[in-house]
Amino acid sequence: QGRLVESGGGSVQAGGSLRLSCAASGFTYRSSCFSWFRQAPGKELEGVASIYVDDSSRTDTYYTDYAKGRFTISQDNAKNTLYLQMENLKPEDIAMYYCATSRACANFGWWLLSVGNFASWGQGTQVTVSS
């Protein structure tokens, strides 16, 4: 059982930027995948972006359509930290953002962006965009 802690959320004007962080600790296994999800008030959780690293350290990333071109997912293995760089934020991006990982991963966008495939979750960090 590991721990994920998100940070970096806050309030910005439309068009602004934020970098979310997800610090991982205490995991007894090496996960191949980490994903970001978000939940707007009154709505269900939805996938945002995901990163997959295979045994040869080859990296694949996946994004929902609204995230492509604006959001970038990355990780720093030395710091055990996952990031989500968000640019040109819009009021539609207002949500609680969560990071998640899984003991077993499948390298398919549909799988990596599906809430039900992840068992380890952080507590979330709030993103607010004013307009």
N, C-alpha and C positions, 0 to 999 in steps of 0.2 A: 504494500500500500504506500503510494507516494502522495505528494502534496503539490498543488499548483496554486500560485498566488498571482493574480492580475494586478496591474497598476498602470498609471499613465492616463487614465480617463480624466475628463474635465469638461469645461464649458468653453466653446469657441463660437465665433461668428461664422455664418455660412461662407464657404470658400476657404476656411482655415484648415489647419493640419494638426494631427495628434499622432503620437507614437505610443501604442500600447505595448506593455511588456508582460510576460508570463514566466515567472521563475519556478523551476521544477526542482524538487528535492525529495530525498528519501525513497526513490524508486529502486526496487530490487531487480528490475528488468530493463532492457534497452528497447525502448519503443521506436518503431520506424516512422511513426506519424504523429503529427500534432495539428490540431485544427482550431480555428476561431469560429465561434457562433455568436449570434446576438438575439436579443429578445426585446422588441419594442413593447411599450405598455399595452396590455390587452391583447397581444398577439403571441403566437407560438414561436418557439425557438427556430432559427433558421441558420443554415450554414453560410459562412462568409468566405473563408479561405482555408486552405490546407497545404501542408508540406509533408512530403514523403521522401525518406532517404533509404536507399537499399544497402545491401551488404558491401557494395563497392563504393559507397559514399556518393552515388549518383543521386541527384536531387530533382524531384518533380514537384511542381506547385499547381494548385487548382484554385479557381475563383468562381464565385457566382457572377452572373452577367453584370450586376450593378457594381461589383467590386473591381472588375477588370479595368485597368487603366487608371484607377484611383488608389487602390489599396495594394500593398506589397507585403507578403509574408516572408519572414526570414528567421534564422536561428543562429545563436552563438553557442556552440557546444562547450567552449571553455567556461562560459558563464552559466551554462545550463538554463538558458533563457530563450524564449520564443518572442518574436516581435510582430506587430502589425502596424505598418506605417500607413496612415490614412491621410490622403490629400483631397482637396476640394470637397470638404465635408458639406453635406446638405441636411436640411431638417429631417428628411426621410431616414437619416442615419442615426437619429436619436434612439438609443437602446442601451441595455445592459449587455456588455460584451464579455464572453466567457472563452477561456481556452480549455481544451480537452485533449486527452491522449488515450491510447488503447494498448493493451498487452499484445494484441495481434492486429495486424493491419493488412488491408488489401489496397493495391495501388490503382484505384479507380476513383475518378472524381465523384461519381454518384455515391460511392461508399464513404469516402472521406468527408463528405459534406452532409452526411446523414446523422442526425442527433442520436438515434438508437444504437449506433455502432460504437459509442464511446461510454466508458464506465467511470473514468477519472476526470473530474471537473474542478475548476477553480470556483471561487465565490463571486467573481465578476467585477467589472469596473464600469462605472457609468459614463456614458458619452452624451453630452447635450450640445445641440447646435441651435443657435438663435438666428432669426431672420426677421 
